[in-house]
């Protein structure tokens, strides 16, 4: 997927991806080095679409559950709250 994301000056702490086209099963497999999957939304009835948020490994976060507001093709959202220490 994103193999050469980091450069000397660009090391994002949070990555938000839209239209990832994966299902829940595919998201179980790590795909970005130095990142963990914070949260995601995957379509169940329609193909493609979806959103997910990857968090850099050393950050702590809380998943914000927004599934009740999601509607395939209309509103596909997810969110996390980063913990500051």
Phi and psi in radians as a Rosetta constraint file:
Dihedral C 1 N 2 CA 2 C 2 CIRCULARHARMONIC -1.779 0.35
Dihedral N 2 CA 2 C 2 N 3 CIRCULARHARMONIC 1.549 0.35
Dihedral C 2 N 3 CA 3 C 3 CIRCULARHARMONIC -1.530 0.35
Dihedral N 3 CA 3 C 3 N 4 CIRCULARHARMONIC -0.534 0.35
Dihedral C 3 N 4 CA 4 C 4 CIRCULARHARMONIC -2.030 0.35
Dihedral N 4 CA 4 C 4 N 5 CIRCULARHARMONIC 0.850 0.35
Dihedral C 4 N 5 CA 5 C 5 CIRCULARHARMONIC -1.261 0.35
Dihedral N 5 CA 5 C 5 N 6 CIRCULARHARMONIC -0.755 0.35
Dihedral C 5 N 6 CA 6 C 6 CIRCULARHARMONIC -1.483 0.35
Dihedral N 6 CA 6 C 6 N 7 CIRCULARHARMONIC 2.398 0.35
Dihedral C 6 N 7 CA 7 C 7 CIRCULARHARMONIC -2.200 0.35
Dihedral N 7 CA 7 C 7 N 8 CIRCULARHARMONIC -3.094 0.35
Dihedral C 7 N 8 CA 8 C 8 CIRCULARHARMONIC -1.058 0.35
Dihedral N 8 CA 8 C 8 N 9 CIRCULARHARMONIC -0.599 0.35
Dihedral C 8 N 9 CA 9 C 9 CIRCULARHARMONIC -1.858 0.35
Dihedral N 9 CA 9 C 9 N 10 CIRCULARHARMONIC -0.129 0.35
Dihedral C 9 N 10 CA 10 C 10 CIRCULARHARMONIC -2.139 0.35
Dihedral N 10 CA 10 C 10 N 11 CIRCULARHARMONIC 1.856 0.35
Dihedral C 10 N 11 CA 11 C 11 CIRCULARHARMONIC -2.389 0.35
Dihedral N 11 CA 11 C 11 N 12 CIRCULARHARMONIC 1.360 0.35
Dihedral C 11 N 12 CA 12 C 12 CIRCULARHARMONIC -1.085 0.35
Dihedral N 12 CA 12 C 12 N 13 CIRCULARHARMONIC 2.489 0.35
Dihedral C 12 N 13 CA 13 C 13 CIRCULARHARMONIC -1.474 0.35
Dihedral N 13 CA 13 C 13 N 14 CIRCULARHARMONIC -0.487 0.35
Dihedral C 13 N 14 CA 14 C 14 CIRCULARHARMONIC -2.340 0.35
Dihedral N 14 CA 14 C 14 N 15 CIRCULARHARMONIC 2.360 0.35
Dihedral C 14 N 15 CA 15 C 15 CIRCULARHARMONIC -2.150 0.35
Dihedral N 15 CA 15 C 15 N 16 CIRCULARHARMONIC 2.197 0.35
Dihedral C 15 N 16 CA 16 C 16 CIRCULARHARMONIC -1.956 0.35
Dihedral N 16 CA 16 C 16 N 17 CIRCULARHARMONIC 2.108 0.35
Dihedral C 16 N 17 CA 17 C 17 CIRCULARHARMONIC -2.024 0.35
Dihedral N 17 CA 17 C 17 N 18 CIRCULARHARMONIC 2.339 0.35
Dihedral C 17 N 18 CA 18 C 18 CIRCULARHARMONIC -1.987 0.35
Dihedral N 18 CA 18 C 18 N 19 CIRCULARHARMONIC 2.778 0.35
Dihedral C 18 N 19 CA 19 C 19 CIRCULARHARMONIC 0.948 0.35
Dihedral N 19 CA 19 C 19 N 20 CIRCULARHARMONIC 0.822 0.35
Dihedral C 19 N 20 CA 20 C 20 CIRCULARHARMONIC -1.310 0.35
Dihedral N 20 CA 20 C 20 N 21 CIRCULARHARMONIC -0.325 0.35
Dihedral C 20 N 21 CA 21 C 21 CIRCULARHARMONIC 1.096 0.35
Dihedral N 21 CA 21 C 21 N 22 CIRCULARHARMONIC 0.397 0.35
Dihedral C 21 N 22 CA 22 C 22 CIRCULARHARMONIC -1.869 0.35
Dihedral N 22 CA 22 C 22 N 23 CIRCULARHARMONIC 2.765 0.35
Dihedral C 22 N 23 CA 23 C 23 CIRCULARHARMONIC -1.799 0.35
Dihedral N 23 CA 23 C 23 N 24 CIRCULARHARMONIC 3.054 0.35
Dihedral C 23 N 24 CA 24 C 24 CIRCULARHARMONIC -0.998 0.35
Dihedral N 24 CA 24 C 24 N 25 CIRCULARHARMONIC -0.666 0.35
Dihedral C 24 N 25 CA 25 C 25 CIRCULARHARMONIC -1.109 0.35
Dihedral N 25 CA 25 C 25 N 26 CIRCULARHARMONIC -0.745 0.35
Dihedral C 25 N 26 CA 26 C 26 CIRCULARHARMONIC -1.162 0.35
Dihedral N 26 CA 26 C 26 N 27 CIRCULARHARMONIC -0.525 0.35
Dihedral C 26 N 27 CA 27 C 27 CIRCULARHARMONIC -1.273 0.35
Dihedral N 27 CA 27 C 27 N 28 CIRCULARHARMONIC -0.240 0.35
Dihedral C 27 N 28 CA 28 C 28 CIRCULARHARMONIC -1.211 0.35
Dihedral N 28 CA 28 C 28 N 29 CIRCULARHARMONIC -0.402 0.35
Dihedral C 28 N 29 CA 29 C 29 CIRCULARHARMONIC -1.586 0.35
Dihedral N 29 CA 29 C 29 N 30 CIRCULARHARMONIC 2.234 0.35
Dihedral C 29 N 30 CA 30 C 30 CIRCULARHARMONIC -1.017 0.35
Dihedral N 30 CA 30 C 30 N 31 CIRCULARHARMONIC 2.393 0.35
Dihedral C 30 N 31 CA 31 C 31 CIRCULARHARMONIC -2.255 0.35
Dihedral N 31 CA 31 C 31 N 32 CIRCULARHARMONIC -0.235 0.35
Dihedral C 31 N 32 CA 32 C 32 CIRCULARHARMONIC -2.224 0.35
Dihedral N 32 CA 32 C 32 N 33 CIRCULARHARMONIC 2.075 0.35
Dihedral C 32 N 33 CA 33 C 33 CIRCULARHARMONIC -1.125 0.35
Dihedral N 33 CA 33 C 33 N 34 CIRCULARHARMONIC 2.382 0.35
Dihedral C 33 N 34 CA 34 C 34 CIRCULARHARMONIC 1.307 0.35
Dihedral N 34 CA 34 C 34 N 35 CIRCULARHARMONIC 0.187 0.35
Dihedral C 34 N 35 CA 35 C 35 CIRCULARHARMONIC -2.265 0.35
Dihedral N 35 CA 35 C 35 N 36 CIRCULARHARMONIC 2.643 0.35
Dihedral C 35 N 36 CA 36 C 36 CIRCULARHARMONIC -2.114 0.35
Dihedral N 36 CA 36 C 36 N 37 CIRCULARHARMONIC 2.617 0.35
Dihedral C 36 N 37 CA 37 C 37 CIRCULARHARMONIC -1.277 0.35
Dihedral N 37 CA 37 C 37 N 38 CIRCULARHARMONIC 2.030 0.35
Dihedral C 37 N 38 CA 38 C 38 CIRCULARHARMONIC -1.409 0.35
Dihedral N 38 CA 38 C 38 N 39 CIRCULARHARMONIC -0.825 0.35
Dihedral C 38 N 39 CA 39 C 39 CIRCULARHARMONIC -2.886 0.35
Dihedral N 39 CA 39 C 39 N 40 CIRCULARHARMONIC 2.900 0.35
Dihedral C 39 N 40 CA 40 C 40 CIRCULARHARMONIC -2.811 0.35
Dihedral N 40 CA 40 C 40 N 41 CIRCULARHARMONIC 2.870 0.35
Dihedral C 40 N 41 CA 41 C 41 CIRCULARHARMONIC -2.316 0.35
Dihedral N 41 CA 41 C 41 N 42 CIRCULARHARMONIC 2.226 0.35
Dihedral C 41 N 42 CA 42 C 42 CIRCULARHARMONIC -2.136 0.35
Dihedral N 42 CA 42 C 42 N 43 CIRCULARHARMONIC 2.473 0.35
Dihedral C 42 N 43 CA 43 C 43 CIRCULARHARMONIC -1.218 0.35
Dihedral N 43 CA 43 C 43 N 44 CIRCULARHARMONIC 2.531 0.35
Dihedral C 43 N 44 CA 44 C 44 CIRCULARHARMONIC -1.866 0.35
Dihedral N 44 CA 44 C 44 N 45 CIRCULARHARMONIC -0.582 0.35
Dihedral C 44 N 45 CA 45 C 45 CIRCULARHARMONIC -1.775 0.35
Dihedral N 45 CA 45 C 45 N 46 CIRCULARHARMONIC -0.629 0.35
Dihedral C 45 N 46 CA 46 C 46 CIRCULARHARMONIC -1.844 0.35
Dihedral N 46 CA 46 C 46 N 47 CIRCULARHARMONIC 2.815 0.35
Dihedral C 46 N 47 CA 47 C 47 CIRCULARHARMONIC -1.547 0.35
Dihedral N 47 CA 47 C 47 N 48 CIRCULARHARMONIC 2.809 0.35
Dihedral C 47 N 48 CA 48 C 48 CIRCULARHARMONIC 1.114 0.35
Dihedral N 48 CA 48 C 48 N 49 CIRCULARHARMONIC -2.627 0.35
Dihedral C 48 N 49 CA 49 C 49 CIRCULARHARMONIC 1.148 0.35
Dihedral N 49 CA 49 C 49 N 50 CIRCULARHARMONIC -2.779 0.35
Dihedral C 49 N 50 CA 50 C 50 CIRCULARHARMONIC 1.623 0.35
Dihedral N 50 CA 50 C 50 N 51 CIRCULARHARMONIC 2.785 0.35
Dihedral C 50 N 51 CA 51 C 51 CIRCULARHARMONIC -2.455 0.35
Dihedral N 51 CA 51 C 51 N 52 CIRCULARHARMONIC 2.646 0.35
Dihedral C 51 N 52 CA 52 C 52 CIRCULARHARMONIC -2.662 0.35
Dihedral N 52 CA 52 C 52 N 53 CIRCULARHARMONIC 2.813 0.35
Dihedral C 52 N 53 CA 53 C 53 CIRCULARHARMONIC -2.227 0.35
Dihedral N 53 CA 53 C 53 N 54 CIRCULARHARMONIC 2.179 0.35
Dihedral C 53 N 54 CA 54 C 54 CIRCULARHARMONIC -1.823 0.35
Dihedral N 54 CA 54 C 54 N 55 CIRCULARHARMONIC 2.437 0.35
Dihedral C 54 N 55 CA 55 C 55 CIRCULARHARMONIC -2.049 0.35
Dihedral N 55 CA 55 C 55 N 56 CIRCULARHARMONIC 2.386 0.35
Dihedral C 55 N 56 CA 56 C 56 CIRCULARHARMONIC -1.021 0.35
Dihedral N 56 CA 56 C 56 N 57 CIRCULARHARMONIC 2.456 0.35
Dihedral C 56 N 57 CA 57 C 57 CIRCULARHARMONIC -0.853 0.35
Dihedral N 57 CA 57 C 57 N 58 CIRCULARHARMONIC -0.656 0.35
Dihedral C 57 N 58 CA 58 C 58 CIRCULARHARMONIC -1.474 0.35
Dihedral N 58 CA 58 C 58 N 59 CIRCULARHARMONIC 0.000 0.35
Dihedral C 58 N 59 CA 59 C 59 CIRCULARHARMONIC -1.662 0.35
Dihedral N 59 CA 59 C 59 N 60 CIRCULARHARMONIC 2.519 0.35
Dihedral C 59 N 60 CA 60 C 60 CIRCULARHARMONIC -1.727 0.35
Dihedral N 60 CA 60 C 60 N 61 CIRCULARHARMONIC 2.609 0.35
Dihedral C 60 N 61 CA 61 C 61 CIRCULARHARMONIC -2.701 0.35
Dihedral N 61 CA 61 C 61 N 62 CIRCULARHARMONIC 2.884 0.35
Dihedral C 61 N 62 CA 62 C 62 CIRCULARHARMONIC -2.125 0.35
Dihedral N 62 CA 62 C 62 N 63 CIRCULARHARMONIC 2.285 0.35
Dihedral C 62 N 63 CA 63 C 63 CIRCULARHARMONIC -1.337 0.35
Dihedral N 63 CA 63 C 63 N 64 CIRCULARHARMONIC 2.267 0.35
Dihedral C 63 N 64 CA 64 C 64 CIRCULARHARMONIC -1.745 0.35
Dihedral N 64 CA 64 C 64 N 65 CIRCULARHARMONIC 2.031 0.35
Dihedral C 64 N 65 CA 65 C 65 CIRCULARHARMONIC -1.390 0.35
Dihedral N 65 CA 65 C 65 N 66 CIRCULARHARMONIC 1.951 0.35
Dihedral C 65 N 66 CA 66 C 66 CIRCULARHARMONIC -2.057 0.35
Dihedral N 66 CA 66 C 66 N 67 CIRCULARHARMONIC 0.238 0.35
Dihedral C 66 N 67 CA 67 C 67 CIRCULARHARMONIC -1.005 0.35
Dihedral N 67 CA 67 C 67 N 68 CIRCULARHARMONIC -0.558 0.35
Dihedral C 67 N 68 CA 68 C 68 CIRCULARHARMONIC -1.149 0.35
Dihedral N 68 CA 68 C 68 N 69 CIRCULARHARMONIC -0.350 0.35
Dihedral C 68 N 69 CA 69 C 69 CIRCULARHARMONIC -1.658 0.35
Dihedral N 69 CA 69 C 69 N 70 CIRCULARHARMONIC -0.179 0.35
Dihedral C 69 N 70 CA 70 C 70 CIRCULARHARMONIC -1.357 0.35
Dihedral N 70 CA 70 C 70 N 71 CIRCULARHARMONIC 2.462 0.35
Dihedral C 70 N 71 CA 71 C 71 CIRCULARHARMONIC -2.517 0.35
Dihedral N 71 CA 71 C 71 N 72 CIRCULARHARMONIC 2.074 0.35
Dihedral C 71 N 72 CA 72 C 72 CIRCULARHARMONIC -0.910 0.35
Dihedral N 72 CA 72 C 72 N 73 CIRCULARHARMONIC 2.327 0.35
Dihedral C 72 N 73 CA 73 C 73 CIRCULARHARMONIC 1.279 0.35
Dihedral N 73 CA 73 C 73 N 74 CIRCULARHARMONIC -0.364 0.35
Dihedral C 73 N 74 CA 74 C 74 CIRCULARHARMONIC -1.729 0.35
Dihedral N 74 CA 74 C 74 N 75 CIRCULARHARMONIC -0.916 0.35
Dihedral C 74 N 75 CA 75 C 75 CIRCULARHARMONIC -2.543 0.35
Dihedral N 75 CA 75 C 75 N 76 CIRCULARHARMONIC 1.794 0.35
Dihedral C 75 N 76 CA 76 C 76 CIRCULARHARMONIC -1.999 0.35
Dihedral N 76 CA 76 C 76 N 77 CIRCULARHARMONIC 1.838 0.35
Dihedral C 76 N 77 CA 77 C 77 CIRCULARHARMONIC -2.344 0.35
Dihedral N 77 CA 77 C 77 N 78 CIRCULARHARMONIC 2.769 0.35
Dihedral C 77 N 78 CA 78 C 78 CIRCULARHARMONIC -2.715 0.35
Dihedral N 78 CA 78 C 78 N 79 CIRCULARHARMONIC 2.804 0.35
Dihedral C 78 N 79 CA 79 C 79 CIRCULARHARMONIC -2.702 0.35
Dihedral N 79 CA 79 C 79 N 80 CIRCULARHARMONIC 2.673 0.35
Dihedral C 79 N 80 CA 80 C 80 CIRCULARHARMONIC -2.343 0.35
Dihedral N 80 CA 80 C 80 N 81 CIRCULARHARMONIC 2.736 0.35
Dihedral C 80 N 81 CA 81 C 81 CIRCULARHARMONIC -1.984 0.35
Dihedral N 81 CA 81 C 81 N 82 CIRCULARHARMONIC 2.084 0.35
Dihedral C 81 N 82 CA 82 C 82 CIRCULARHARMONIC -1.323 0.35
Dihedral N 82 CA 82 C 82 N 83 CIRCULARHARMONIC 2.339 0.35
Dihedral C 82 N 83 CA 83 C 83 CIRCULARHARMONIC -1.490 0.35
Dihedral N 83 CA 83 C 83 N 84 CIRCULARHARMONIC 2.316 0.35
Dihedral C 83 N 84 CA 84 C 84 CIRCULARHARMONIC -1.877 0.35
Dihedral N 84 CA 84 C 84 N 85 CIRCULARHARMONIC 2.452 0.35
